[in-house]
Amino acid sequence: MELRELRYFAAVVEAGSLTAAAERLHLSQPPLSVAVAKLEREVGVPLLVRTSRGVEPTSAGSFLRDAAARILDEVDDVTAALRRFGAGVAGTITLAAVPVLMWHRVPGLLREHAAEAPSLEIRLVDPPPWTAIDLLARRQVDLAGVVVADHRRFAARHRPAFDVADWGEVPLVAVLPPDGSDAPDPYPLRAFDGEQLVLPRRASAVPSLPEEVEAAFRRHGITPGSVRTVETIQAGLPLIEAGVARGILPDPDRASLARFDVVVRRLDPEPRPLRALVLSRAGSDDPGVRRVLERISGHRDR
């Protein structure tokens, strides 16, 4: 039993005659008669009764008419759903983004995306940057969001394997313990001279915050009293909240760090900003991935 035969049969019953159904289907009558006769042979029971006024369904024909309506509706629904996949507005993709992007920028992306394509689910994981890139290379995620220092050099290094989308600047700010609420804004970069600083460890695969902070200190002749190294940016925040150290951290959209019990100040002079990048596998033709990347490019251009 073919879907084409079901559509022909349903059209005949609805029209009440082979001639009228053929006109609606833009067919000649003989092929339509052959298709209905073939369907009756396949199911082994008469489906139509020919009368002087046209045709009427038998009991079996009435059953098939109702069943065909349900089947054809489901097929239409499946076809429409597949078209949504093709348009990039349905399905599932996975984004691995570093936590500093998860705190504000990713929620903003999800909010805009949900309003436009609610049937396309974006699943999230928040590994360190080197792990995010490795997950992308091993095809365990579809996109990787990282924050880097020299974005042109980073992109040139990774472009043979990945396409790289620019997600805009990420400014660096002073992050002080809660008792620093009277600190000036902007906060002098030189105030870090002789103080205990917390920084995430370097990652040769993804030069980022440590390299940029150290470069800013060299340019202005600043030497911290000591540097406490932690595994990731988010691992250093409890130390700052506890008053053990101060930090210079990325603050995407100048809003990401507002959720923590710290004091955030602009810096004077401001270090060079980092850059948020989103990586995808080179030449990916997944419509959902393309749609998310278009949204990210739109954010950068605003």
One Martini backbone bead per residue (centre of mass of N, CA, C, O) as a GRO file, in nm:
protein
  302
    1MET     BB    1   0.093   0.039   0.026
    2GLU     BB    2   0.056   0.364  -0.088
    3LEU     BB    3   0.033   0.696  -0.048
    4ARG     BB    4  -0.080   0.757  -0.327
    5GLU     BB    5  -0.327   0.567  -0.300
    6LEU     BB    6  -0.453   0.706  -0.057
    7ARG     BB    7  -0.492   0.981  -0.187
    8TYR     BB    8  -0.673   0.885  -0.416
    9PHE     BB    9  -0.895   0.756  -0.246
   10ALA     BB   10  -0.973   1.004  -0.079
   11ALA     BB   11  -1.052   1.177  -0.327
   12VAL     BB   12  -1.282   0.998  -0.431
   13VAL     BB   13  -1.463   1.002  -0.180
   14GLU     BB   14  -1.489   1.311  -0.160
   15ALA     BB   15  -1.602   1.351  -0.462
   16GLY     BB   16  -1.782   1.080  -0.565
   17SER     BB   17  -1.573   1.053  -0.815
   18LEU     BB   18  -1.345   0.992  -1.059
   19THR     BB   19  -1.369   1.245  -1.228
   20ALA     BB   20  -1.347   1.460  -1.003
   21ALA     BB   21  -1.079   1.358  -0.886
   22ALA     BB   22  -0.907   1.391  -1.140
   23GLU     BB   23  -0.937   1.699  -1.154
   24ARG     BB   24  -0.809   1.763  -0.873
   25LEU     BB   25  -0.535   1.587  -0.953
   26HIS     BB   26  -0.453   1.618  -1.252
   27LEU     BB   27  -0.593   1.368  -1.402
   28SER     BB   28  -0.664   1.098  -1.550
   29GLN     BB   29  -0.886   0.843  -1.507
   30PRO     BB   30  -0.738   0.570  -1.561
   31PRO     BB   31  -0.507   0.584  -1.345
   32LEU     BB   32  -0.706   0.603  -1.107
   33SER     BB   33  -0.853   0.333  -1.152
   34VAL     BB   34  -0.598   0.158  -1.128
   35ALA     BB   35  -0.517   0.240  -0.836
   36VAL     BB   36  -0.777   0.144  -0.695
   37ALA     BB   37  -0.769  -0.151  -0.795
   38LYS     BB   38  -0.494  -0.217  -0.666
   39LEU     BB   39  -0.580  -0.166  -0.375
   40GLU     BB   40  -0.799  -0.384  -0.364
   41ARG     BB   41  -0.605  -0.620  -0.419
   42GLU     BB   42  -0.417  -0.579  -0.174
   43VAL     BB   43  -0.660  -0.600   0.053
   44GLY     BB   44  -0.906  -0.799  -0.047
   45VAL     BB   45  -1.134  -0.561  -0.079
   46PRO     BB   46  -1.391  -0.376  -0.125
   47LEU     BB   47  -1.420  -0.003  -0.141
   48LEU     BB   48  -1.622   0.036  -0.388
   49VAL     BB   49  -1.933   0.165  -0.517
   50ARG     BB   50  -2.094   0.160  -0.811
   51THR     BB   51  -2.290   0.422  -0.946
   52SER     BB   52  -2.482   0.649  -1.116
   53ARG     BB   53  -2.345   0.888  -0.927
   54GLY     BB   54  -2.081   0.697  -0.873
   55VAL     BB   55  -1.928   0.670  -0.554
   56GLU     BB   56  -1.905   0.441  -0.269
   57PRO     BB   57  -1.829   0.334   0.032
   58THR     BB   58  -1.761   0.083   0.199
   59SER     BB   59  -1.695  -0.030   0.499
   60ALA     BB   60  -1.394  -0.056   0.433
   61GLY     BB   61  -1.374   0.223   0.299
   62SER     BB   62  -1.446   0.389   0.551
   63PHE     BB   63  -1.211   0.292   0.718
   64LEU     BB   64  -0.986   0.385   0.520
   65ARG     BB   65  -1.056   0.681   0.513
   66ASP     BB   66  -0.992   0.738   0.813
   67ALA     BB   67  -0.707   0.618   0.816
   68ALA     BB   68  -0.591   0.794   0.589
   69ALA     BB   69  -0.623   1.066   0.730
   70ARG     BB   70  -0.427   1.006   0.960
   71ILE     BB   71  -0.178   0.929   0.796
   72LEU     BB   72  -0.157   1.189   0.622
   73ASP     BB   73  -0.130   1.382   0.858
   74GLU     BB   74   0.134   1.260   0.968
   75VAL     BB   75   0.300   1.301   0.716
   76ASP     BB   76   0.271   1.608   0.711
   77ASP     BB   77   0.403   1.652   0.987
   78VAL     BB   78   0.676   1.526   0.920
   79THR     BB   79   0.743   1.709   0.683
   80ALA     BB   80   0.735   1.974   0.841
   81ALA     BB   81   0.954   1.897   1.046
   82LEU     BB   82   1.183   1.851   0.839
   83ARG     BB   83   1.177   2.142   0.736
   84ARG     BB   84   1.267   2.264   1.007
   85PHE     BB   85   1.538   2.133   1.007
   86GLY     BB   86   1.632   2.262   0.735
   87ALA     BB   87   1.585   2.563   0.867
   88GLY     BB   88   1.693   2.555   1.178
   89VAL     BB   89   1.411   2.516   1.391
   90ALA     BB   90   1.505   2.215   1.454
   91GLY     BB   91   1.630   2.024   1.719
   92THR     BB   92   1.984   1.954   1.816
   93ILE     BB   93   2.235   2.131   2.001
   94THR     BB   94   2.582   2.171   2.117
   95LEU     BB   95   2.723   2.387   2.373
   96ALA     BB   96   3.056   2.478   2.449
   97ALA     BB   97   3.114   2.693   2.731
   98VAL     BB   98   3.255   2.907   2.908
   99PRO     BB   99   3.151   3.033   3.204
  100VAL     BB  100   3.173   3.344   3.138
  101LEU     BB  101   2.948   3.305   2.914
  102MET     BB  102   2.718   3.171   3.089
  103TRP     BB  103   2.645   3.423   3.280
  104HIS     BB  104   2.525   3.605   3.008
  105ARG     BB  105   2.554   3.558   2.698
  106VAL     BB  106   2.405   3.290   2.663
  107PRO     BB  107   2.128   3.372   2.776
  108GLY     BB  108   2.081   3.584   2.555
  109LEU     BB  109   2.085   3.387   2.321
  110LEU     BB  110   1.852   3.203   2.419
  111ARG     BB  111   1.632   3.416   2.426
  112GLU     BB  112   1.638   3.488   2.124
  113HIS     BB  113   1.610   3.200   2.012
  114ALA     BB  114   1.336   3.115   2.143
  115ALA     BB  115   1.169   3.333   1.985
  116GLU     BB  116   1.249   3.204   1.692
  117ALA     BB  117   1.343   2.873   1.782
  118PRO     BB  118   1.191   2.662   2.001
  119SER     BB  119   1.260   2.370   1.848
  120LEU     BB  120   1.562   2.446   1.906
  121GLU     BB  121   1.787   2.281   2.091
  122ILE     BB  122   2.016   2.393   2.349
  123ARG     BB  123   2.290   2.246   2.468
  124LEU     BB  124   2.492   2.247   2.775
  125VAL     BB  125   2.842   2.314   2.841
  126ASP     BB  126   3.128   2.398   3.097
  127PRO     BB  127   3.423   2.393   3.003
  128PRO     BB  128   3.719   2.430   2.943
  129PRO     BB  129   3.861   2.541   2.660
  130TRP     BB  130   4.030   2.287   2.578
  131THR     BB  131   3.784   2.096   2.607
  132ALA     BB  132   3.590   2.224   2.406
  133ILE     BB  133   3.770   2.173   2.159
  134ASP     BB  134   3.789   1.866   2.190
  135LEU     BB  135   3.486   1.806   2.168
  136LEU     BB  136   3.462   1.914   1.881
  137ALA     BB  137   3.672   1.727   1.744
  138ARG     BB  138   3.497   1.463   1.862
  139ARG     BB  139   3.183   1.528   1.811
  140GLN     BB  140   3.031   1.609   2.103
  141VAL     BB  141   2.999   1.889   1.973
  142ASP     BB  142   2.900   2.183   1.774
  143LEU     BB  143   3.005   2.405   1.982
  144ALA     BB  144   3.264   2.660   2.078
  145GLY     BB  145   3.316   2.874   2.361
  146VAL     BB  146   3.562   3.134   2.376
  147VAL     BB  147   3.841   3.313   2.539
  148VAL     BB  148   4.076   3.544   2.395
  149ALA     BB  149   4.346   3.731   2.308
  150ASP     BB  150   4.464   3.644   2.013
  151HIS     BB  151   4.236   3.602   1.769
  152ARG     BB  152   4.395   3.586   1.503
  153ARG     BB  153   4.594   3.366   1.583
  154PHE     BB  154   4.390   3.158   1.670
  155ALA     BB  155   4.235   3.133   1.401
  156ALA     BB  156   4.479   3.052   1.224
  157ARG     BB  157   4.538   2.788   1.383
  158HIS     BB  158   4.221   2.658   1.358
  159ARG     BB  159   4.098   2.677   1.057
  160PRO     BB  160   4.151   2.399   0.929
  161ALA     BB  161   3.923   2.267   1.137
  162PHE     BB  162   3.778   2.553   1.188
  163ASP     BB  163   3.526   2.767   1.237
  164VAL     BB  164   3.528   3.130   1.306
  165ALA     BB  165   3.341   3.325   1.534
  166ASP     BB  166   3.260   3.646   1.621
  167TRP     BB  167   3.153   3.769   1.968
  168GLY     BB  168   3.331   3.985   2.072
  169GLU     BB  169   3.405   4.175   2.324
  170VAL     BB  170   3.603   4.143   2.644
  171PRO     BB  171   3.630   4.297   2.918
  172LEU     BB  172   3.844   4.422   3.169
  173VAL     BB  173   3.833   4.390   3.531
  174ALA     BB  174   3.801   4.477   3.850
  175VAL     BB  175   3.818   4.241   4.135
  176LEU     BB  176   3.677   4.274   4.455
  177PRO     BB  177   3.609   4.266   4.755
  178PRO     BB  178   3.332   4.355   4.941
  179ASP     BB  179   3.510   4.588   5.102
  180GLY     BB  180   3.548   4.762   4.807
  181SER     BB  181   3.308   4.983   4.766
  182ASP     BB  182   3.513   5.252   4.782
  183ALA     BB  183   3.623   5.217   4.519
  184PRO     BB  184   3.720   5.341   4.243
  185ASP     BB  185   3.566   5.474   3.926
  186PRO     BB  186   3.816   5.399   3.820
  187TYR     BB  187   4.070   5.159   3.864
  188PRO     BB  188   4.386   5.141   3.933
  189LEU     BB  189   4.623   4.943   3.807
  190ARG     BB  190   4.849   5.015   4.023
  191ALA     BB  191   4.701   4.881   4.274
  192PHE     BB  192   4.845   4.590   4.214
  193ASP     BB  193   5.090   4.675   4.345
  194GLY     BB  194   5.181   4.425   4.583
  195GLU     BB  195   4.947   4.240   4.537
  196GLN     BB  196   4.720   3.987   4.551
  197LEU     BB  197   4.679   3.759   4.281
  198VAL     BB  198   4.436   3.608   4.069
  199LEU     BB  199   4.492   3.328   3.836
  200PRO     BB  200   4.474   3.146   3.581
  201ARG     BB  201   4.600   2.914   3.410
  202ARG     BB  202   4.775   2.833   3.161
  203ALA     BB  203   4.699   2.782   2.795
  204SER     BB  204   4.847   2.703   2.506
  205ALA     BB  205   4.581   2.656   2.333
  206VAL     BB  206   4.453   2.925   2.511
  207PRO     BB  207   4.520   3.229   2.502
  208SER     BB  208   4.444   3.471   2.765
  209LEU     BB  209   4.424   3.619   3.056
  210PRO     BB  210   4.717   3.590   3.168
  211GLU     BB  211   4.860   3.720   2.924
  212GLU     BB  212   4.713   4.000   2.933
  213VAL     BB  213   4.784   4.085   3.223
  214GLU     BB  214   5.092   4.063   3.198
  215ALA     BB  215   5.115   4.270   2.967
  216ALA     BB  216   5.000   4.512   3.124
  217PHE     BB  217   5.213   4.513   3.349
  218ARG     BB  218   5.458   4.557   3.168
  219ARG     BB  219   5.371   4.830   3.036
  220HIS     BB  220   5.337   4.959   3.360
  221GLY     BB  221   5.528   4.843   3.585
  222ILE     BB  222   5.384   4.590   3.734
  223THR     BB  223   5.405   4.419   4.066
  224PRO     BB  224   5.299   4.176   4.225
  225GLY     BB  225   5.334   4.022   4.518
  226SER     BB  226   5.134   3.785   4.418
  227VAL     BB  227   5.041   3.465   4.255
  228ARG     BB  228   4.740   3.292   4.235
  229THR     BB  229   4.681   2.974   4.110
  230VAL     BB  230   4.421   2.853   3.906
  231GLU     BB  231   4.236   2.662   3.696
  232THR     BB  232   4.001   2.881   3.691
  233ILE     BB  233   3.814   3.152   3.703
  234GLN     BB  234   3.588   3.038   3.898
  235ALA     BB  235   3.805   2.948   4.120
  236GLY     BB  236   3.879   3.257   4.208
  237LEU     BB  237   3.621   3.391   4.330
  238PRO     BB  238   3.622   3.289   4.629
  239LEU     BB  239   3.885   3.441   4.703
  240ILE     BB  240   3.768   3.722   4.662
  241GLU     BB  241   3.520   3.698   4.850
  242ALA     BB  242   3.725   3.631   5.103
  243GLY     BB  243   3.985   3.840   5.072
  244VAL     BB  244   4.260   3.701   4.955
  245ALA     BB  245   4.207   3.849   4.670
  246ARG     BB  246   4.261   3.976   4.353
  247GLY     BB  247   4.121   4.077   4.024
  248ILE     BB  248   4.136   4.012   3.665
  249LEU     BB  249   3.843   4.006   3.463
  250PRO     BB  250   3.609   3.894   3.265
  251ASP     BB  251   3.310   4.103   3.138
  252PRO     BB  252   3.060   4.038   2.971
  253ASP     BB  253   2.875   4.322   2.919
  254ARG     BB  254   2.910   4.418   3.213
  255ALA     BB  255   2.735   4.152   3.381
  256SER     BB  256   2.848   3.868   3.482
  257LEU     BB  257   2.958   3.957   3.792
  258ALA     BB  258   2.690   4.046   3.950
  259ARG     BB  259   2.634   3.755   4.100
  260PHE     BB  260   2.867   3.830   4.283
  261ASP     BB  261   3.052   3.891   4.591
  262VAL     BB  262   3.159   4.169   4.438
  263VAL     BB  263   3.375   4.422   4.313
  264VAL     BB  264   3.328   4.627   4.023
  265ARG     BB  265   3.579   4.771   3.802
  266ARG     BB  266   3.717   4.975   3.618
  267LEU     BB  267   4.008   5.048   3.427
  268ASP     BB  268   4.324   5.248   3.489
  269PRO     BB  269   4.412   5.139   3.245
  270GLU     BB  270   4.289   4.956   2.993
  271PRO     BB  271   4.300   4.667   2.891
  272ARG     BB  272   4.292   4.457   2.661
  273PRO     BB  273   4.061   4.294   2.516
  274LEU     BB  274   3.897   4.029   2.470
  275ARG     BB  275   3.770   3.738   2.280
  276ALA     BB  276   3.485   3.606   2.147
  277LEU     BB  277   3.447   3.264   2.037
  278VAL     BB  278   3.305   3.047   1.775
  279LEU     BB  279   3.318   2.706   1.714
  280SER     BB  280   3.326   2.504   1.416
  281ARG     BB  281   3.311   2.281   1.193
  282ALA     BB  282   3.434   2.258   0.901
  283GLY     BB  283   3.166   2.291   0.681
  284SER     BB  284   2.911   2.300   0.823
  285ASP     BB  285   2.553   2.199   0.735
  286ASP     BB  286   2.399   2.269   0.984
  287PRO     BB  287   2.123   2.458   1.029
  288GLY     BB  288   2.140   2.514   1.336
  289VAL     BB  289   2.427   2.620   1.341
  290ARG     BB  290   2.386   2.851   1.142
  291ARG     BB  291   2.174   3.003   1.307
  292VAL     BB  292   2.347   3.060   1.557
  293LEU     BB  293   2.576   3.210   1.406
  294GLU     BB  294   2.396   3.439   1.306
  295ARG     BB  295   2.325   3.543   1.587
  296ILE     BB  296   2.616   3.603   1.675
  297SER     BB  297   2.681   3.806   1.448
  298GLY     BB  298   2.455   4.006   1.530
  299HIS     BB  299   2.572   4.075   1.808
  300ARG     BB  300   2.842   4.195   1.710
  301ASP     BB  301   2.704   4.427   1.519
  302ARG     BB  302   2.564   4.606   1.759
   0.00000   0.00000   0.00000
